[in-house]
């Protein structure tokens, strides 16, 4: 995710046409959403791991990682964005 966030500002300006003054707020908002999601789902994943053992959550998590990567790529397919 760090690689995506490092490129995010350039992508917002060059591809999506964000004004440079609005980029900091958009990057902050996306980072905030990612942080909140991690804080919400980390305890859930921990309880799941305690309940079913160590091996299965890693296998399930690998599938979740693939879905997360697809979700991370979806902004690249956006032709417009709300203002």
Secondary structure, 3 states (H helix, E strand, C coil): CHHHHHHHHHHHHHCCCCCHHHHHHHHHHHHHHHHHHHHHHHHHHHHHHHHHCHHHHHHHHHHHHHHHHHHHHHHHHCCCCCC
